[in-house]
Amino acid sequence: MIRWWIYALQLAELLVSSLVHVLYGLYIFSTAVAGDLSQALTDRFFKPNANIEVKSEDPSGTNVDDLPPIVLVHGIFGFGKGKLGGFSYFAGAEKKDERVLVPDLGSLTSIYDRARELFYYLKGGQVDYGEEHSKAYGHSQFGRIYDQGNYPQWDEDHPIHFVGHSAGAQVVRVLQQMLADKKFKGYEDTSENWVLSITSLSGAFNGTTRTYFDGMQPDDGKTMKPLSLLQLCRVGVIIYDWLDISWLKDYYNFGFDHFNMSRKKLGAWGLVDCLLGNAGPFATGDWILTDLTIQGSMGMNSHLQTFPNTFYFSYATKRTTKILGVTVPSGILGIHPLLFIRVLQMSQWRHPPDVPPPYKGYRDEDWQENDGALNTISMTHPRLPIEHPSRLVVNDSDCLPLQPGIWYYKIVEADHILFIVNRERAGVQFDLIYDNIFERCRKHVFRKTPQTLPNQAP
């Protein structure tokens, strides 16, 4: 009888979680559509008679285009400029600096695939996922074509600042390692020094226990439970890609085009094959959730370095507190409805007793502080399987001047999506975080001499 009650509670939780996620997705989609319609009507009926552009002289003689760009890299289910109309994943933070790029990468594709896409987004050309990787995971070797790179001069003398949210931070780390290992065919001069700084905002460095609540098996971190939120997600994504409605995919794309799951190529039996788990990214494991398990992150981290000439900074978020030694959510109103159930569940996380722990010295209590999507211990700095140099920051002035090769990290009271999508929800905290990030990139991070900013005397 007790077992049936447990099954009933699990089913109820699945239904509630599914409903909340679907409603939130519809909210984002409808908000984007409404914004686009409003803009179209404004342009149609209130178009100004003349476009007057006023350009001011820069007394320093510095061109904005000479500044190293700051590249904002989105996380899971995210999107870049050009998707969802005029909607901004980073809630308009890109407008805080004159030289910001917001690439659109696969929202559910693996961290490896996204790192490859990010390189060609910047340099230009056709995305090459690599022959060996493509054969191993059963997808096309080549993908999207960028006729013009967004920063084609990118090299060691023209390095870039990267800011990654959630899984986006790990994407940048993988890209930097690829640059160091010269993994891009035709680009033999790449090096880790092409990356000037990496700033992580709720970065997924060491995996998350949420993947197990959502449906990944904790014993291997690769397969999915037969009835789970991720299984529902898998079915929805496969059908979405199979239908291949061009205007809809232009508006939002999960990024699996190189798996060729369109109805035009698969047919009805191909759809059945994908749904049964015999083909596609979910069958081969070449998607982002396997990279976000503790096991998957450890495997990835074993090949990633922290480099001596790159500056690293991390904001780790949490929405939990301890009461009488027990970790619980820190209030109700401050946590987004999409995340409250997961904050509660993750704060009570217990590793299954019949499954070996993921690493030596593992303790449940280390993984209970969280922000509803990631565990706080995972966001500070890379620490598994080998801990990288790090330093806790309480006041920003305490860490100046910044030293390269060290992960400076700060603990922030926030849930996982406070600094994206909805600017008003974060209030003044939104401006403080992003102003601090951009100021650090422009004024405190340099290898040779401080850069001269526009409207600033040398």
Sequence and secondary structure as in RCSB ss.txt:
>XXXX:A:sequence
MIRWWIYALQLAELLVSSLVHVLYGLYIFSTAVAGDLSQALTDRFFKPNANIEVKSEDPSGTNVDDLPPIVLVHG
IFGFGKGKLGGFSYFAGAEKKDERVLVPDLGSLTSIYDRARELFYYLKGGQVDYGEEHSKAYGHSQFGRIYDQGN
YPQWDEDHPIHFVGHSAGAQVVRVLQQMLADKKFKGYEDTSENWVLSITSLSGAFNGTTRTYFDGMQPDDGKTMK
PLSLLQLCRVGVIIYDWLDISWLKDYYNFGFDHFNMSRKKLGAWGLVDCLLGNAGPFATGDWILTDLTIQGSMGM
NSHLQTFPNTFYFSYATKRTTKILGVTVPSGILGIHPLLFIRVLQMSQWRHPPDVPPPYKGYRDEDWQENDGALN
TISMTHPRLPIEHPSRLVVNDSDCLPLQPGIWYYKIVEADHILFIVNRERAGVQFDLIYDNIFERCRKHVFRKTP
QTLPNQAP
>XXXX:A:secstr
 HHHHHHHHHHHHHHHHHHHHHHHHHHHHHHHHHHHHHHHHHHHHS  S         TT   GGGS  EEEE  
TT   TTSSTT  TTTTGGGGSSSEE     SSB HHHHHHHHHHHHH EEEE  HHHHHHHTS SEEEEESS S
STT BTTB EEEEEETHHHHHHHHHHHHHHTT STT TT  GGGEEEEEEES  SS  THHHHHTB TTTSSSB 
SSSHHHHHHHHHHHHHHH  HHHHHH   S GGG   HHHHHHHHHHHHHTTSSSHHHHT BHHHHHSHHHHHHH
HTT    TTSEEEEEEEE EEEETTEEEES STTS HHHHHHHHHHHT    TTS  SSTT  GGGG  B SSSB
HHHHSS  SSS   EEE SSGGGG S  TT EEEEEEE  TTTTSS HHHHTHHHHHHHHHHHHIIIII  SSS 
   TTS  
